[in-house]
Amino acid sequence: MANSTGAETGMAQLRLICDDILTIEADALVCPAHKHLIRGRGLSAQVYDRAGAALVSECSQLPECAVGQACITSAPNLPVHYLLHTVTPQWSSGDQWGALAVAQLRQCYESVLALATERGLKRLLFPALGAGTNRFPHEIAAHQGLEVLHGVQQKFAMITICLHSEAALGTWRKVERRFFGAP
C-alpha cells in the first residue's frame, strides 16, 4: 500500500508516496530516457519491458532527445495515457561539472511540465529523476524537483512523486519540510 503525504493548494495537490510506479493511474508517467529513446536501465527498462514492441516502434520514429529535454509517446500496457520521456544527466560526484548536471536535472522537470501543459495533462506521475541509475544524491534530486514542482503545482490537478523505497521517501519528505514548509 502507498505511503503518502501531500500539501494541498486549492484543488492542486503535490504528493510524495512509496509504491510501484507502474501500477498507478495518471494522465502521464515521466520516464527517464536514453537520448536515442531506447530501453535504458532502471525504471526505463521496466517501462519498455511492460510497454513492449509498440513503444519501441513509436520511439524509433522520434528524433534523438537531448539531456534536459522531453518528448511524449503513448503508454501501451501501462495505467497511464502517455509517457513523458526526459533524458536525465549523469551525476559526477559534484566535480566541476556538478553545477551543469544540477541545471540539466532542473531542465528535465521544466521540459516535462511544459510538454504536459501544452498537451493539457493534469495528473502527472514522477519518479525521483536522476536519483536512480544516474546516481544523483536524493537530497539534491529532491531539492531540484520539489522546487520546480512546488512552483507550478496549482496548474495541475495532481502531481505525484513516487519513490522506490521508504528511505528515499523519508529523504524527500525531509527536504520538502525543510525548504518548502510541508507538514
N, C-alpha and C positions, 0 to 999 in steps of 0.2 A: 504494500500500500504506500502511496505517496506521502512523504513528509513535507509539509509546505508551510510557508509564511508569505504574507503579501502586504503591500501598502496600497490602499485604495485612494484614488483621486477621482471623484465623480464616478463615472461608470468604468473608467480605465483601471486596470489592475496589473501590477507587476508582481509576479510571484516566483519564489525560489522553491524548488522541490527536488527530491531524490527519488528517481523512478526509472523505469525502462523507457527511454525517449521514443523508441519505435512503436510504442503502444498507445501514445497519447494523441487525441484528436486535436487538430488545429487547422487553420487555413494553410499554413506553410511551416515546414521544418527547415531550419537553417542547417546546411550540411557543409562541414569543412571540405574543401575540394583540392584536388590536384590541378595545376594550371592547364593541363590538357583534358580536364573533365573525365578522367578515367578513374577506375577503382583505386582508392588510396589505402591508407591504413586506418585503424581505429574505427570511429563512427562512419567514416566514408565507406570503408569496406562492408560494414554491416548494412548500410543503406543500399549499396549496389547489390549485395547478396540478396536482400529482400526484394528489391525492385526488379531485378533480373534483366533480361535481354532488351526489354522495351526501353529502359533507362539508358543502357549502353548505346543503343541505336540512336536515341534522341540526342544524347550528349556528343556523339560522333559527328553530328551535323552542326555543332556550335563552334565558334572560333575559340582560340586559347583565351583564358581568363587570367589577368594579371593579379599579382598579390594585392590584396585590399579591395579588389573589385568583386562584383557579384553578377550572377545570371540566374535565370529561372527555367525550370523544367516541370513536367508533370511528375507525379509521385506514384507510379504503379505499385500496387500491393502494399501500400502504406496508409495509415489512417489520417493522412493529410491530403490536401488537394494539390499542393505544389512543393517543390524543393527549391530553396534559395541557396544556391551554391556560392561559397565565398572562399577564396584562396587565402588561407591564414599564413602569416610569416613564421619562420622558424626562430625560436628563442636561442640566442647565442650567449647565454650566461651573463648578460649585462655588460658585454665588452663594448668597444667603441661603436658597434652597430646596434646596440641595445635601444637607443632612442628611436632609431629608424623603425625597428621592429615594433615598438610600442605604438608609434604613429600609424603604422600599417595595420596593426590589430584594431585600433580605433576606427580606421577607414573601413575595415570589414563590416563593422556594425553599421556605420553610416551608409555604405553602399547597399547593404541588405535592406535597411529601413527605407531608403529612397525608392528602391525597386518595389518593396511591399506597398508603399504609399501610392506609387504610380499604378499598381495593379489593384488597388482598393482592398488589400488584405488586412484584416482586422485582428486576427488571432494568430500570434507568432510563437514559435517554439524554438528556443535557442539551447545549444549545448554550451559548455564552457569553452568558447572559441579560443584556440591556441593552447589550451592547458592540457590537451591530451598528448598525442604523439609529437606535437611541435614543442612541447616541454616548457611553456610559459609557466612561471610560478602562479598558483591560483590567486595569490594576493594581487598580483599585477593584472592578471586577466580579469579578475572580478572588478577591480577599480575602474579599468578602462570600459568594460562592458556596462557596468552599472551607471557610470557617469553618463554615457551616451543614452542608455535606455531610460533612466530617470528623467532626462531632458525631453523625451518625446512620448512618454507613456500615455499622456492624455489624448494622443492621436489614434490610439488603438484600444480595442475592447479588452484584450488580454495579451500580455507578454509573459511567457513562462520561460524561466531558465531552469533547465533540467540537468542536475548534476548526477554523476555516476556513482558517487559514494557519500556516505554520511559525513566523512571527514571534509570532503570538498564542499558539501552543503554548509557545514559549520564555518568554514573559511569565508565563503561568500556572504553568509549572514553577518559575520563579524565585520567584514568590510562595509556592508550595507549599513549596519548600525553606526559604525564609526564615522563614515563620510556622508551618509545620506539621511541620517536620523530615523531610520526604520526601527520599529519596535523590536 
